[in-house]
Amino acid sequence: MAEANETKSETTQNDQKKPLEPLPATASKDYVWKGPDGASINYTATAEMIPVRADDGTMIGHMFMFSQISDADDKSDRPVTFLWNGGPGGASYMVNIGGMGAKRVKTDGMAHLTGVGEVEDNPYSLLPSSDLVFIDAFGTGYSHVDPNYDAKKVWGVDGDADAFTRGIIAWLTKYGRMNSPHYLYGESYGTMRNAVVYRMLGEHGVGVAGVTEQSTILDYEPTLSGEDDYYMGMFPVYAATANYFKKAGVGVDQYEWYDKAFDYANNTLARALTLADALPADEMKKIAGEMSEFIGLPADFILAKGLRIELDTFRKNLLKDEGETTGRYDTRFTTYGYQDVQGDNEFFAGEDPSYDAINAAYLDVYMKMLGDMGFKGYENYEGLSLKVNSSWNWTHQAPGTMGSPQVPNVAYDLATALRRNPTSRICVLGGIHDAATPYWNVRHDINKLFLPQALKDRIEYHLHSNGHMLYCDDVALAAAGPELKAFYDKRHEDQAAQ
């Protein structure tokens, strides 16, 4: 894939770069989705490059969009959902071929998949509830910024959301779906994108019926070193992981153990972290012992860390005696521990068996599916662009706030959009083994908005056994399927109430 800084095009006499030529041609193919209960849906899958322009007509670039659209003649009440992954710098193939698209790669618990993935009609797909449009962010997948446009304008919180807003409107206009119920589905950083796009679409006069936040991060403050909310959010994840590996809470139901740790974080750990070394020594020792019972690490070890256990510290030490380390996206996945010679912390932080276990199979199957449709993209599909990630502009001034903080908080965007559109709904999906975007934090972030009860009632929360990627866990997907169907069906209740 050629990006703004890397295109091989020659420059013209006025120093303008020629556009990427040729654009991959649109490809479509008809399929039949068959559900586990015998239901079937005829649909058309389309892979295409959608042009995205600025207000003055300047070409920003082309977004790669992969749609799966029901062939039903009457689409008057047929929703259309726009879906994406996060990163920032991640393309949308995982949320497509992994869990929400019409086809998926079959998973095998915590096992590492081979590069040749097995494909099935996805029994958990959103297709029965909605048409689907998967969008790759600029600089990822096949989406590219025009060579004559500054990519830095779209590689940031606000520029990215603006580009997605424009891309969605372009797709809706092209296919005459402005009057359809519109939904957003984002994972990880995609939930942050969701919040801002939700607001921006409303400011462009495009209504949003519902927003699904899977593995949510709204406020990046816990990513700063030493922030108490980081340790608060991680604690229930550590407990769930220790329970899974029988290092703590043996014999106790996983959700019961998680909930106990969640309550302990709120009611006991919060005070201890706030007081820090002002906490009396005997009380600190007592809490270290209680934490040990929850998360399976020695009390003296926890005490020596001042009750503050970093994720990498936990991952390295929980299964140290077994010579293994745990995952980050999903802490149930394991790999063999590294020797001290490879002990660089930055390197270790980026190593994740829960990502390694699925990525090759997902991407290989996705490329094969596009090839079977006849879509010929660029020579490289950028599944995860570190260039985009490292170039990201995190500046964001939330509505109603003063100035731009060092790290963004888009919970205010989410609340502003909901206040402006109180008939819309929000669905939050979390996983007890997600150490990338801990569920405790999104509950905390939304609680801090002090929304009136009428708006709180428009937000629903669902917690499952999965890690960061809901689609890697068949048990979680099976449980979330009916919840998502009910979420989409609630628009009928809202229509009847009007």
C-alpha positions as CSV (number, residue, x, y, z in Angstrom):
1,M,0.0,0.0,0.0
2,A,1.3,3.4,-0.9
3,E,0.9,6.2,1.7
4,A,1.3,10.0,1.4
5,N,5.0,10.0,2.2
6,E,5.9,6.9,0.4
7,T,4.1,7.1,-3.0
8,K,6.3,6.3,-6.0
9,S,4.5,8.8,-8.2
10,E,6.5,11.4,-9.9
11,T,5.9,15.1,-9.2
12,T,4.4,17.5,-11.7
13,Q,5.9,20.8,-12.7
14,N,3.9,22.6,-9.9
15,D,5.3,20.1,-7.3
16,Q,1.9,18.3,-7.0
17,K,2.1,14.6,-6.8
18,K,0.0,12.5,-9.2
19,P,-2.8,10.5,-7.6
20,L,-2.4,6.8,-7.0
21,E,-3.3,5.0,-10.3
22,P,-5.1,3.0,-10.9
23,L,-7.6,2.7,-8.1
24,P,-8.6,-0.9,-7.4
25,A,-11.9,-1.6,-9.2
26,T,-15.0,-2.3,-7.2
27,A,-15.8,-6.0,-6.8
28,S,-19.1,-7.5,-5.7
29,K,-20.4,-11.1,-5.2
30,D,-23.6,-12.6,-4.1
31,Y,-23.8,-15.0,-1.2
32,V,-26.2,-16.7,1.1
33,W,-25.7,-16.6,4.8
34,K,-27.1,-19.6,6.6
35,G,-27.7,-19.4,10.3
36,P,-27.6,-22.2,12.9
37,D,-31.4,-22.2,13.2
38,G,-32.0,-22.8,9.5
39,A,-32.6,-19.1,8.7
40,S,-30.9,-17.7,5.6
41,I,-30.2,-14.3,4.1
42,N,-29.3,-13.5,0.5
43,Y,-26.7,-10.7,0.6
44,T,-24.2,-8.9,-1.7
45,A,-20.7,-8.3,-0.5
46,T,-18.9,-5.3,-2.1
47,A,-15.3,-4.2,-1.8
48,E,-14.6,-0.7,-3.0
49,M,-12.6,2.5,-2.6
50,I,-14.9,5.4,-1.6
51,P,-13.6,8.9,-2.3
52,V,-13.5,11.3,0.7
53,R,-13.4,15.0,0.1
54,A,-13.0,18.2,2.2
55,D,-15.7,20.9,2.2
56,D,-13.9,22.7,-0.7
57,G,-13.9,19.6,-2.8
58,T,-10.2,18.8,-2.1
59,M,-9.5,15.1,-2.3
60,I,-8.6,13.8,1.2
61,G,-8.2,10.2,-0.1
62,H,-10.0,6.9,-0.7
63,M,-11.3,4.8,2.1
64,F,-11.6,1.0,1.6
65,M,-15.0,-0.2,2.6
66,F,-16.2,-3.7,2.6
67,S,-20.0,-4.0,2.8
68,Q,-22.4,-6.9,3.2
69,I,-25.9,-5.8,2.2
70,S,-29.1,-7.8,2.4
71,D,-30.9,-8.3,-1.0
72,A,-34.3,-7.6,0.6
73,D,-36.2,-5.2,-1.6
74,D,-37.7,-3.3,1.4
75,K,-35.0,-1.5,3.3
76,S,-37.2,1.1,4.9
77,D,-36.4,-0.3,8.4
78,R,-33.2,-2.1,7.6
79,P,-30.3,-0.7,9.7
80,V,-26.9,-0.1,8.4
81,T,-23.9,-0.4,10.8
82,F,-20.5,1.0,10.2
83,L,-17.8,-1.0,11.9
84,W,-14.1,-0.6,12.6
85,N,-11.2,-1.7,14.8
86,G,-8.8,0.6,16.6
87,G,-5.1,1.0,17.1
88,P,-5.0,3.8,16.2
89,G,-3.5,2.3,13.0
90,G,-5.6,-0.9,12.8
91,A,-7.6,-1.9,9.8
92,S,-11.1,-3.4,10.1
93,Y,-10.5,-7.0,9.0
94,M,-10.5,-8.5,12.5
95,V,-14.0,-7.2,13.5
96,N,-15.2,-8.4,10.1
97,I,-13.7,-11.9,9.6
98,G,-13.3,-12.4,13.3
99,G,-16.8,-11.8,14.7
100,M,-19.4,-9.5,13.2
101,G,-19.2,-10.2,9.5
102,A,-21.2,-12.8,7.6
103,K,-18.2,-15.2,7.6
104,R,-15.7,-15.8,10.3
105,V,-12.6,-17.8,11.1
106,K,-13.4,-20.6,13.5
107,T,-11.4,-20.3,16.7
108,D,-10.3,-23.0,19.1
109,G,-10.4,-21.7,22.6
110,M,-6.9,-20.5,23.7
111,A,-5.1,-22.5,21.0
112,H,-2.8,-20.9,18.5
113,L,-4.4,-21.0,15.0
114,T,-2.5,-22.2,12.0
115,G,-2.0,-19.7,9.2
116,V,-4.7,-21.5,7.1
117,G,-7.9,-20.6,8.9
118,E,-11.1,-22.6,8.7
119,V,-14.0,-20.4,7.5
120,E,-17.7,-20.8,8.4
121,D,-20.9,-18.8,8.0
122,N,-20.8,-16.8,11.1
123,P,-23.6,-17.9,13.5
124,Y,-23.0,-14.8,15.6
125,S,-23.0,-12.2,12.7
126,L,-24.8,-8.9,13.0
127,L,-26.1,-9.5,9.4
128,P,-29.6,-10.7,10.6
129,S,-30.0,-7.4,12.4
130,S,-28.3,-5.0,10.1
131,D,-26.5,-4.4,6.8
132,L,-22.8,-4.0,7.5
133,V,-20.1,-1.7,6.2
134,F,-16.5,-2.3,7.5
135,I,-14.2,0.8,7.1
136,D,-10.4,0.9,7.1
137,A,-8.9,4.1,8.6
138,F,-6.6,6.1,6.4
139,G,-3.2,4.6,6.2
140,T,-4.5,1.2,7.2
141,G,-5.8,-1.7,5.1
142,Y,-6.2,-0.4,1.5
143,S,-7.3,3.1,2.6
144,H,-4.9,5.8,1.5
145,V,-4.5,9.5,1.9
146,D,-4.3,11.4,-1.4
147,P,-0.6,12.2,-2.2
148,N,-1.5,15.9,-2.4
149,Y,-3.1,16.0,1.0
150,D,-1.3,16.1,4.4
151,A,-1.8,12.8,6.1
152,K,-1.1,14.4,9.5
153,K,-4.5,16.1,9.2
154,V,-6.3,12.7,9.4
155,W,-3.9,10.9,11.7
156,G,-5.3,12.3,15.0
157,V,-8.4,12.1,17.2
158,D,-10.3,14.9,15.5
159,G,-9.0,14.6,11.9
160,D,-9.6,10.8,12.0
161,A,-13.2,11.2,13.2
162,D,-13.9,13.9,10.7
163,A,-12.6,11.7,7.9
164,F,-14.8,8.8,9.0
165,T,-17.8,11.1,9.3
166,R,-17.2,12.2,5.7
167,G,-16.7,8.7,4.5
168,I,-19.9,7.5,6.1
169,I,-21.9,10.3,4.6
170,A,-20.3,9.6,1.2
171,W,-21.4,5.9,1.4
172,L,-24.9,6.8,2.6
173,T,-25.3,9.2,-0.2
174,K,-24.0,6.8,-2.9
175,Y,-26.3,4.0,-1.8
176,G,-29.3,6.2,-0.9
177,R,-29.4,5.1,2.8
178,M,-29.6,8.4,4.5
179,N,-33.1,7.5,5.8
180,S,-32.0,4.2,7.2
181,P,-31.4,3.6,11.0
182,H,-27.7,4.2,11.4
183,Y,-25.5,2.3,13.9
184,L,-21.8,2.5,14.8
185,Y,-19.7,-0.4,16.1
186,G,-16.2,0.2,17.3
187,E,-13.6,-1.9,19.1
188,S,-10.7,-0.5,21.3
189,Y,-9.5,2.8,19.9
190,G,-12.5,2.4,17.6
191,T,-14.7,3.1,20.7
192,M,-13.0,6.5,21.0
193,R,-13.5,7.1,17.3
194,N,-17.2,6.1,17.9
195,A,-17.7,8.8,20.5
196,V,-16.4,11.6,18.3
197,V,-18.1,10.3,15.1
198,Y,-21.4,9.9,17.0
199,R,-21.2,13.6,17.8
200,M,-19.9,14.8,14.4
201,L,-22.5,12.9,12.4
202,G,-25.2,14.6,14.5
203,E,-23.6,18.0,13.7
204,H,-23.8,17.1,10.0
205,G,-27.5,16.3,10.4
206,V,-27.1,12.5,10.2
207,G,-28.9,10.7,13.0
208,V,-27.4,7.7,14.9
209,A,-29.8,5.2,16.3
210,G,-27.2,3.2,18.3
211,V,-23.5,2.9,19.2
212,T,-21.8,-0.3,20.3
213,E,-18.7,0.1,22.3
214,Q,-16.7,-3.1,22.4
215,S,-13.6,-3.1,24.7
216,T,-13.9,0.5,25.4
217,I,-11.5,3.3,26.1
218,L,-12.8,6.8,26.4
219,D,-10.3,8.5,28.6
220,Y,-6.5,8.0,28.0
221,E,-5.6,9.4,31.5
222,P,-5.0,5.9,32.9
223,T,-2.3,5.4,30.3
224,L,-0.1,8.0,32.0
225,S,2.6,6.6,34.3
226,G,1.5,6.2,37.9
227,E,-2.2,7.1,37.5
228,D,-4.3,5.4,40.2
229,D,-7.1,4.6,37.8
230,Y,-4.7,2.4,35.9
231,Y,-4.2,0.1,38.9
232,M,-7.9,0.2,39.8
233,G,-8.9,-0.9,36.3
234,M,-6.3,-3.7,36.1
235,F,-7.0,-5.2,39.5
236,P,-10.3,-7.1,38.5
237,V,-8.5,-8.3,35.3
238,Y,-5.6,-9.7,37.4
239,A,-8.1,-11.4,39.7
240,A,-10.0,-13.0,36.8
241,T,-6.8,-14.2,35.3
242,A,-5.5,-15.7,38.6
243,N,-8.9,-17.4,38.9
244,Y,-8.6,-18.9,35.4
245,F,-5.2,-20.3,36.1
246,K,-6.3,-21.6,39.6
247,K,-3.8,-19.2,41.3
248,A,-6.7,-17.6,43.3
249,G,-10.3,-18.1,44.0
250,V,-10.2,-21.8,43.2
251,G,-13.7,-23.2,42.9
252,V,-15.3,-19.8,42.8
253,D,-17.3,-18.8,39.7
254,Q,-15.3,-16.5,37.4
255,Y,-17.8,-13.7,37.4
256,E,-18.4,-13.9,41.2
257,W,-14.6,-13.6,41.7
258,Y,-14.3,-10.7,39.2
259,D,-17.2,-8.9,40.9
260,K,-15.6,-9.3,44.3
261,A,-12.4,-7.9,42.9
262,F,-14.3,-5.0,41.2
263,D,-16.0,-4.1,44.5
264,Y,-12.7,-4.4,46.4
265,A,-11.1,-2.0,43.9
266,N,-13.8,0.5,44.5
267,N,-14.2,0.2,48.3
268,T,-10.7,-0.6,49.6
269,L,-8.0,-0.4,47.0
270,A,-9.1,3.1,45.9
271,R,-8.4,4.5,49.4
272,A,-5.1,2.8,49.7
273,L,-3.8,4.0,46.3
274,T,-5.0,7.5,47.1
275,L,-3.2,7.6,50.4
276,A,-0.1,6.0,48.9
277,D,2.8,5.9,51.4
278,A,0.6,7.9,53.9
279,L,-1.3,4.7,54.4
280,P,-0.3,3.2,57.8
281,A,2.3,0.4,57.4
282,D,0.2,-2.2,59.1
283,E,-2.8,-1.4,56.9
284,M,-0.7,-1.5,53.8
285,K,0.6,-4.9,54.8
286,K,-3.0,-6.1,55.4
287,I,-4.1,-4.9,52.0
288,A,-1.1,-6.5,50.3
289,G,-2.2,-9.8,51.8
290,E,-5.8,-9.3,50.6
291,M,-4.6,-8.4,47.1
292,S,-2.4,-11.5,47.1
293,E,-5.5,-13.7,47.8
294,F,-7.3,-12.0,44.8
295,I,-4.5,-12.0,42.2
296,G,-2.2,-14.8,43.1
297,L,1.1,-12.9,43.5
298,P,3.0,-13.1,46.9
299,A,2.0,-10.5,49.5
300,D,5.6,-9.4,50.1
301,F,6.0,-8.9,46.3
302,I,2.9,-6.7,46.2
303,L,4.0,-4.8,49.3
304,A,7.4,-4.1,47.8
305,K,5.6,-2.6,44.8
306,G,3.6,-0.2,47.0
307,L,0.4,-2.1,46.0
308,R,0.9,-0.9,42.4
309,I,1.3,-3.9,40.1
310,E,2.0,-3.0,36.4
311,L,0.5,-5.2,33.8
312,D,3.9,-6.4,32.5
313,T,4.9,-7.3,36.0
314,F,1.8,-9.4,36.4
315,R,2.2,-11.1,33.0
316,K,5.8,-12.0,33.8
317,N,5.2,-13.3,37.3
318,L,1.8,-15.1,37.5
319,L,3.0,-18.2,35.7
320,K,6.8,-17.7,36.3
321,D,7.1,-21.1,37.9
322,E,5.7,-22.7,34.8
323,G,8.1,-20.8,32.5
324,E,5.2,-18.9,30.8
325,T,3.8,-15.4,30.4
326,T,0.2,-14.4,29.8
327,G,-1.3,-12.3,27.1
328,R,-2.4,-8.6,27.1
329,Y,-5.4,-8.5,24.8
330,D,-6.6,-11.7,26.4
331,T,-4.8,-12.7,29.6
332,R,-5.8,-16.4,29.2
333,F,-3.5,-16.9,26.3
334,T,0.1,-17.9,27.2
335,T,3.5,-18.2,25.6
336,Y,6.9,-19.3,26.8
337,G,8.8,-16.8,29.0
338,Y,11.7,-14.9,27.5
339,Q,15.2,-15.2,28.9
340,D,16.8,-12.2,30.6
341,V,18.8,-11.4,27.4
342,Q,15.5,-10.5,25.8
343,G,14.3,-8.7,28.9
344,D,13.7,-5.3,27.3
345,N,10.5,-3.9,28.8
346,E,9.3,-2.1,25.7
347,F,9.9,-5.3,23.6
348,F,8.0,-7.4,26.1
349,A,5.1,-5.0,26.3
350,G,4.5,-5.5,22.6
351,E,4.7,-9.3,22.7
352,D,1.2,-10.8,23.0
353,P,0.3,-14.4,22.4
354,S,-3.4,-13.6,22.2
355,Y,-2.6,-11.5,19.1
356,D,-0.1,-13.9,17.6
357,A,-2.6,-16.8,18.0
358,I,-5.1,-15.3,15.5
359,N,-3.6,-12.6,13.4
360,A,-2.1,-14.7,10.5
361,A,-5.2,-16.9,10.2
362,Y,-7.5,-13.8,10.2
363,L,-5.5,-11.9,7.6
364,D,-4.9,-14.8,5.3
365,V,-8.6,-15.7,5.2
366,Y,-9.6,-12.1,4.6
367,M,-7.2,-11.8,1.7
368,K,-8.5,-15.0,0.2
369,M,-12.1,-13.8,0.6
370,L,-11.4,-10.6,-1.2
371,G,-9.6,-12.5,-4.0
372,D,-12.5,-14.8,-4.4
373,M,-14.7,-11.8,-4.9
374,G,-12.3,-10.5,-7.6
375,F,-11.1,-7.5,-5.7
376,K,-7.5,-6.7,-6.5
377,G,-6.1,-4.3,-4.0
378,Y,-2.6,-2.9,-3.6
379,E,0.3,-5.2,-3.0
380,N,0.2,-4.8,0.8
381,Y,-2.9,-4.7,3.1
382,E,-1.7,-2.7,6.1
383,G,-3.4,-4.6,8.9
384,L,-1.6,-2.7,11.7
385,S,0.3,0.5,10.7
386,L,2.9,1.5,13.3
387,K,3.6,4.6,11.2
388,V,0.0,5.8,11.7
389,N,0.2,4.9,15.4
390,S,3.4,6.7,16.0
391,S,2.3,9.8,14.0
392,W,-1.0,10.1,15.9
393,N,-2.1,13.6,17.1
394,W,-3.8,13.1,20.5
395,T,-4.9,16.7,20.9
396,H,-8.6,16.9,21.5
397,Q,-10.7,19.5,23.1
398,A,-13.9,17.9,24.3
399,P,-17.2,19.9,24.0
400,G,-17.8,22.2,26.9
401,T,-14.2,22.0,28.2
402,M,-11.4,24.5,28.3
403,G,-8.1,23.9,26.4
404,S,-6.7,20.7,25.1
405,P,-5.2,18.3,27.7
406,Q,-2.2,16.1,27.1
407,V,-4.4,13.0,26.7
408,P,-7.9,12.9,25.2
409,N,-11.2,12.2,27.0
410,V,-14.0,11.6,24.6
411,A,-16.6,10.6,27.3
412,Y,-17.8,14.1,27.0
413,D,-18.3,13.7,23.3
414,L,-20.4,10.6,24.0
415,A,-22.5,12.4,26.6
416,T,-22.9,15.5,24.3
417,A,-24.1,13.3,21.4
418,L,-26.5,11.4,23.7
419,R,-27.9,14.7,25.1
420,R,-28.5,16.0,21.6
421,N,-30.0,12.7,20.5
422,P,-31.8,11.3,23.5
423,T,-33.6,8.7,21.4
424,S,-30.3,7.0,20.5
425,R,-28.8,4.1,22.6
426,I,-25.4,2.9,23.6
427,C,-24.3,-0.7,24.2
428,V,-21.1,-1.3,26.1
429,L,-19.5,-4.8,25.8
430,G,-16.6,-5.7,28.1
431,G,-14.5,-8.7,28.9
432,I,-13.2,-9.9,32.2
433,H,-9.8,-10.9,30.7
434,D,-9.2,-7.7,28.7
435,A,-6.1,-6.0,30.0
436,A,-5.9,-3.6,27.1
437,T,-9.1,-1.7,27.9
438,P,-10.2,-2.8,31.3
439,Y,-14.0,-2.8,31.9
440,W,-13.7,-1.0,35.2
441,N,-12.4,2.1,33.5
442,V,-15.4,2.6,31.1
443,R,-17.8,2.2,34.0
444,H,-15.8,4.7,36.0
445,D,-15.6,7.2,33.0
446,I,-19.4,7.1,32.4
447,N,-20.2,7.3,36.1
448,K,-18.2,10.6,36.2
449,L,-20.5,12.2,33.6
450,F,-23.4,12.4,36.1
451,L,-26.0,11.9,33.4
452,P,-29.6,12.2,34.3
453,Q,-31.4,8.9,34.9
454,A,-33.3,9.2,31.6
455,L,-30.0,9.2,29.7
456,K,-28.5,6.5,31.9
457,D,-31.4,4.3,30.9
458,R,-30.2,4.6,27.3
459,I,-26.9,3.0,28.1
460,E,-26.6,-0.8,28.7
461,Y,-23.6,-2.8,29.9
462,H,-22.7,-6.4,29.2
463,L,-19.7,-8.3,30.6
464,H,-18.5,-11.6,29.2
465,S,-15.6,-14.1,29.6
466,N,-13.6,-12.7,26.7
467,G,-10.5,-10.6,26.5
468,H,-10.1,-7.6,24.2
469,M,-11.4,-9.4,21.1
470,L,-14.9,-10.6,21.8
471,Y,-14.8,-12.6,18.6
472,C,-12.0,-14.9,19.9
473,D,-14.3,-16.4,22.5
474,D,-17.1,-18.5,21.2
475,V,-18.8,-18.6,24.6
476,A,-18.8,-14.8,24.8
477,L,-20.0,-14.4,21.2
478,A,-22.9,-16.8,21.8
479,A,-23.9,-14.8,24.9
480,A,-23.5,-11.4,23.2
481,G,-25.5,-12.4,20.1
482,P,-28.9,-12.2,21.7
483,E,-27.9,-9.0,23.6
484,L,-27.0,-7.3,20.3
485,K,-30.1,-8.4,18.6
486,A,-32.2,-7.0,21.5
487,F,-30.2,-3.8,21.3
488,Y,-31.1,-3.4,17.6
489,D,-34.7,-4.4,18.2
490,K,-35.2,-1.7,20.9
491,R,-35.5,0.9,18.1
492,H,-39.0,-0.6,17.5
493,E,-39.9,0.1,21.2
494,D,-38.7,3.7,20.7
495,Q,-40.7,4.1,17.5
496,A,-43.8,2.7,19.2
497,A,-43.4,5.1,22.2
498,Q,-43.3,8.2,20.0
